[in-house]
Amino acid sequence: RQDFTNYCKVFCDTIEHAGYDSMIYANMKWMAFTLDMEELTDYRFWYADYHELPQCPYEYTIWQYSENGTVPGINTPVDLNIWFQKEG
């Protein structure tokens, strides 16, 4: 658990240091059993959960709510997401 938490920190810090925005992509199982969420409160999350309503007690910036979306011109299913942060 500590190793995966540290990997996330190093990855995000490296990306941010290079001048880019970072985010950790995870589902509830990873948040509850693989990561130490108390150590990751300074990082943003992209949360994957395909229930009608998200089942997450943690703060997240993006909710990936489907893996079966459709987009004109794309012949395969696509992920659908909601971004909860205002730009600017």
Sequence and secondary structure as in RCSB ss.txt:
>XXXX:A:sequence
RQDFTNYCKVFCDTIEHAGYDSMIYANMKWMAFTLDMEELTDYRFWYADYHELPQCPYEYTIWQYSENGTVPGIN
TPVDLNIWFQKEG
>XXXX:A:secstr
 HHHHHHHHHHHHHHHHTT    EEEEHHHHHHTS GGGGTTS EEEE  SSS    S  SEEEEEEEE  TT  
S EEEEEE S   
